[in-house]
Amino acid sequence: MGRTLLIVFRWGIFLLASVFLYTQLSAAKGTQALAALRHLRTDGIAPWVLLVMLVCMAVNWSLESHKWRWLLRPVERIGSWRSLVATIAGTSVGLVTPNRTGEFLGRVLFLKPENRVKGSFATALGSIAQFVVTLLMGALALVVLRILDHPFPWPNGWVTWFILTLTLLVSFGTLVLYLHPSLLRQLLLLVPFLKRLERASSVLNGYAWPELLIVFFLSLMRYVVFTGQYVMLLVVFGSGLSMMDAILAVPVVYLLSTLVPTVMLTELGIRGTAAVALLAPLGGAEISVLLATTVLWSINVVLPALVGSLILLVARIRTERLPE
């Protein structure tokens, strides 16, 4: 990436993130949730909850940073602080790409230019691990809700089993590729335009099962953190859901949000719609669910992304490769 292109990239991400935030929060669901937040009685609970949410957000992204740094060991050794900064910077790119698939672009810029393509393949393994955790936990929660005969926003029966079967099939296939990165590499090299990356993709051959299981465990820890955040917000904001119903329903909300492709201008709308559709039959109040969803999304995604866009503007990023 040349210096001029890097400048365009930095400012483009910053402007897109700013426009994205305005668009999301000025949309119908965003304004409803913000109106509820303004009228929420702050009797000492809300500030305490906000502090806990911010601490959890820091833990969440620290775990992701550690996971990425662990995966990068065969590619490049970087410090904890630079890893965290790169991870936060990546969220700004992820904010303005479908299903936040662009996060790796912001991260690998903080690697040496000659290591960025290899770093992209290593980063992909971390995303796959998080994806599998989301699917498996969502499938487990879906089974429990079905056994307990909880209502769904679709006819109970074949629709539930179709979603469950699809989830398990995708989970199994993705898990096999995750635990066998060399197989993943072989499949990727079947794509014509990826064949020229054969040398860089060889990094996928260097991961053993113990390393992959550690990354998977870190992904599970992240999942527990942001699921706990959502459950806490639903309870504190008076959604009407019991703690157990919230614990079982939130993984299904994450599952549906993951299975449905989103673009940047509809992410909050889809998340809010999925949450309301699933939680309302369980007794969840619509405005409280929207409020919890918006606050969680703002703290875990928007705030880091805005900080990340500023990091991209000022960070020192190399554009030239070292001579071989």
N, C-alpha and C positions, 0 to 999 in steps of 0.2 A: 504494500500500500504506500503510494507516494505521499509526500507531505501535503500537497494541495488536496488530494482526495481525503486524507485524514482530517484536515480542517473542515471540509464539507461534511464529512461523516459526523464529526463532533457536534457542529452546530445544527445539522439536520436532526440528530437524535434529540438534542435539547429542545428544539422548536416542536418536534412531533410529540414529545412527552408533555410539553406544556399545553398544546392543543388537545391532546388526548384527555388530559385531566379535566380541562374545561368542558369538553364535550360530554364526558361521562357524568360529571356531577351536575351538569345543567339538563341532562335527560330526565325523563319523567320519574323513573325510580330513584335516581340520585337526588332530585329535589325533594321527593317525598321523605326519603330517609334523613336528609339534612334538616328538613323542617321538624321532623320528630326529634332529632338530636337537639335542636335549639330549644324545644319546649320540654325536654327531659328535665325532671327535677334533680338537681345536683345536691343531694343531701349528704355528700361525703362518699357515696358509693362510686359515682362516675369517675372522679379523679383517681381513686384507688384502682379502679379497673383499668383506666388508661395507662397507669404506671405499670401494672402487671402485663398489659398487652405490649408495651414498648420493650420490657425486659424479655418477654417471650420472642418478640420479633428479633431482638439482638441474638438470642440463643439460636433461633431458627437459622439465620443467615450465617452465624458462626459455624454451626454444624455443616451447612452447605459448603462453606469455605474450606473447612477441614477435610471434607469429603473430596473436594476438587483437588486440594493440595496433595492428598494421598494418591489420587489417580495420576497426578502429574509426575510422580517420582521417577518413572522410567523416561520421562521427556525432559524435564527441567526442574531443578530444585529451586523453589522460591520461598521467601519468608512468610510467616503467618500474616503479617500486616499487609503485604502486597497481595497475598491471596484473598484476604478479606476485601481489600479495596477493589480488586479485579472482579470479585463476585458481585459486589454492590453495583459496580459500573455495568456489569452485564444485565442487571435487572432493568436498566433504562432502555436497552435495546430490546429486551424481552417484552417490555410494556407495549411496544408499538409493532410487534410481529405476532402472527397468528399462533395462539396457544403458547405464547412466550418462547417460541422455538429459536429466536435469535439471541438468547442469552449468551450462548457460547461466543458470539462475535465480539461482544464487549469484553469478555474475559480474556480471550486469547491475544488481544492487542497488548496485554501486559506481559506477554512472553517475548522472548527473542524472536525476531522475524523468521529465522530459520526453523523455529520450533512450533510455529502457530498452526500449521496443518496437522502435525502430530498431536498437538494439544487439543485440536478440535475433535479428533477421534477419541482421545481419552475422556474429554468432557462428555461426549455422547454416552459413554458407559454410565456416568453418574445420572444422566437424565433418564436412561432406560431403567436403572434401579428404582428411581423415584416413581416412574410410571407403573412398574410392576407392583410396588407397594400399594399405590393408590387403587389399582384394579383388585388386588387380592383382598385388601381390607374392605373395599366396597362390596365385593362379592360375599364376603363373610357376613357383613351387616345385612345385606339383602336377604340372605338365607335365614338369618335369625328373625328378621321382621316378618318374613313369609311364614315361618313356623309359628310365630306369635299371632299370626293372622291380623297384623296391622294393616290399615287401609293404604292403598297406593293411588296416585293420580291417574292410574290406568286400570283396566279390568284385571282383577286378580286371576291368575291362571297362566295361560300360554305366554302373555306378554312378559310377565315376571321371569318365567323360565327361559324365554328367548334372550332377555337381557343378561340373565345369569350365565347361560350357555355361551353366549358371545363373549362375555367378560372372561370366563374361564379359559376359553380357547385362545383368546388373545393373550391372556396372562401366561398360559403355558408356553405358547410359542415364543413370546418375548423373553420369558425366564430362561428358556433353553439357549437363546441367542446371547443373553447376558452372561450365563455361566460358561458359555463356550465362545468367547470373543473371536477365536480364529475362524469359527463357522460364520459368524457375523461378517468378518472381513471377506471371506470367500463370496458371500452373497452380495456384499457391496461392490466388489470388483466385477460382478456381472453387469453392473450398470456402465454403459459405454464411457460416459464422461468421467467416471471415477477410476477407470483403469490406470490413468496416468498418475494416480495417487497411491500406487501399489507400494512404493517404498515408505511413504509416510504412514500408511495404514498398518504397516508391520508392527507398530506399537501395540496393536490389539493382541498380538501373539505373546506378549510378555506378562500377562496377568494370570496369576494362579488363583485357585479357588479360595484359599484363606483371605487373600486381598479383596476378592470380589465379595466375600461374605461380610467383611468389615464395612465395605462401602454400602452394602445392602442394609446392615444394621444401623449405620448412620442415617440412611434414608428413612428407615422405620422410626428412628428417634425424632427426626424432623416432622414426620407425619403425626406422631403423638403430640408434639408441641403445637402445631397449628390446628389440629383437631381439638385439642384442649382449649385453645383460644376461642374457637367458634362456639363450643359448648358453653363456656363461661359467659360469653356475650349473650347467647340466647336465653340463658337463665337470668342474668342480671337485668336485661332489658325487658323482662316480663313477657316472654313469648307465649307463655302458657304451657310449654312443654315440660315434662318431667326430665330430670337429669338423665335417666336411663333412655328415654325416647330420643333425647338430643344426641346422646352418645351413639345410639344405633343409626339415627337418621343422617347425621352429618357425613359419615363415610359414603353413604349413597349419593348425597348431594355432590360430593367431590367426584364420585364415579361418573355421574351423569354429566357434570361439567367437563370432565376429561374426555368422555366419549364423543361429545358434541364439539365439532370444530368451531373455534371462535376467532373473529378478527378483532383488531384493537378497538374499533368503534362500537362493538356490541358486547364486550366481555362482561361488564358489570350487569348489563341487562339480562344476559343469559344466566349468569350466576344467580342473580336475584330471582329470575323467573323459575329456575330449577329449584331453588331453595323454597320459595313460596309454594310451588306445586307439590313438592314432596312433604313439606312440614305442615301445611294447612290441614290436610286430612288427619294429621296426628294431633290437631288442636293448636297449632302454631298461629299466633296473630300476625297478619300480613305485614303491618307496619313495623312490628318488632323484629320480624325476620329480616325485612329489608334493612332496617337499621343495623342489626348485627352483621349482616353481609357487607354493607357499605363500610362500616367501621373496620371490620377485619381486612377487607380488600385495601382500604386506604392505608392502614398501618403496615400490613405485610408486603404490599406490592407498590402502591403509589409513593409512599414516603421514601423507601429505599431507591425507587426508580428516579425520583427527582434528585436525590442526593447523588445517585449514580451518574445522571446526566451532567451535573456540575463537576463530578470527578473527571468525566471524559473531556470536559472543556479545559481543565487545568493540568491534568496528569502528564508526566513526561513519558512519551511513547516513542520507541525507536521505529524508524521507517526504513532503515538500511540494514541489509544483512552483513554480517562479518565475512570477510574473505575466507574462503575455505583453503 
